Amino acid sequence: MRTSATLLNNSRWDFLPTSDTSITPMRIGIIGCGPRAWYNGIPKLRQYAEYDLVSLCDIRPNLVERVGQAVTHEYDVTLNTYTDYRDMIQKEKLDAVLILIDADKQAAVICDCLESDLHVMAEVPMCYTMEDCWRIVTTVERTGKQFLLMEQLRYGGYVQAWREIVASGVLGPIAWAEGEYFHNLPLRMHQDSNGIYYNAQAEKKSLDIQPTWRALQPQIVYLPHDLSPILYALDDRVVRVTAMQSSVPTETAGKQYPAMQAALMHTAKDTVMRMAVTFSTASPERHWQHIKGTRGYVELPRTADGPYLLWVDGWQMPKAIEMPWGLQRVDAPEAAVGSGHGDCDYYVFAAFADAVLRDQPLTFDVYKAVEITAPALAAAESLARHGEPVDVPDFRPGPNRTHAALPELQTQTETATQTTNLSAV
């Protein structure tokens, strides 16, 4: 039985209550049939009544055919399959697309689909250059279509709690924040034309096995998943970044691959943040975040079985107390339970459905999306410049840029070249 995906009437987000749930599902196609399509995109689009999944596309003929057959077997429905997304959007009369392809190719497809009068959902990372950030922002402005980056951690229960705690002022002005994403991925660095993953050693055995986007790009560009919840909790944006890396060799990518990349970031509200990411050192998968004000702090567990912590000066607390927070929200609708990533995946699809079908504004709009993307790209540029500080532009229209107009892109083009070449560092 299909359920409804909506944030109306069941959350504390910035939407007006409504009892109107009568909608015509949006016709949607998926571009990219890798693991994220099978384990996230397809099940959600089949589960939620707001979506009518009609087609699949992937440049690998064997993969899209195999996934299409699996969908028929699993859901008793036949989807049209394509190897060129342009053919799909021309023939299918879609309302929207879900884009799940390599991040270095994603920006061009996002903008092409927006220009084709389609609403767009796309996976993290959004893109790999500042120039592409600008092109996505201005294309959304020019077309007026909805764009949602599928970053789900910002919807977590603990993030909502932290946002309210920070806004209350009990922690004092926020001076320091930290975020880490440690995830060793030896079997996500190489892939064949059928979408099968291999370890680094397998690359030497077959010409069909090639490095994935994770192996070809700086690890630091994957910071949006930890920038997003922190910046949402702080209601802030990053304005300047400097970064460094440890080049201790690892075997994860089959070459010398930095063991750790880290950045110091300065925000518009004068908070200093330390952010770090690794795909290539042995450690349990974890996100870890910490926010410290002048009078207290909140913190995620440092280990899988560790506690969430809160400490506030003047509250008669000789040590931090354990808090019962988690990714799961206490106000979650039944349809969110089991949706993935601590039930947070539901909110991505619900927010997009509300925006497209119910004319509700996205709280995580294209500007918020680029504000969690650009600082990571600035960090990559700083690495290429041996730690030189890099400013992060303000992507919102203002005195220096009119709505839907591109700024001068010479600097961003230079940045794109440096960032692309950074994989050799």
Secondary structure, DSSP 8 states (H G I E B T S, - for coil): --B----TTSSSSS-----------EEEEEE--SHHIIIIIHHHHHHBTTEEEEEEE-S-HHHHHHHHHHHHHHHS---EEES-HHHHHHHS--SEEEE-S-HHHHHHHHHHHHHTT-EEEE-SS--SSHHHHHHHHHHHHHH---EEE---GGGSHHHHHHHHHHHHTTT-SEEEEEEEEE---TTSSEE-TTS-EE-GGGGGG-TT-EE-HHHHS-GGGGTHHHHHHHHHHHT--EEEEEEEEE----STTSS---SEEEEEEEETTS-EEEEEEESSS----EEEEEEEESSEEEE--SSTT--EEEEETTS--SS-EEE---SS-TT--GGGTTSSTTTTHHHHHHHHHHHHHH----SS-HHHHHHHHHHHHHHHHHHHTTT--EE----S-BTTB-TT-----HHHHHHHHHHHHGGG-
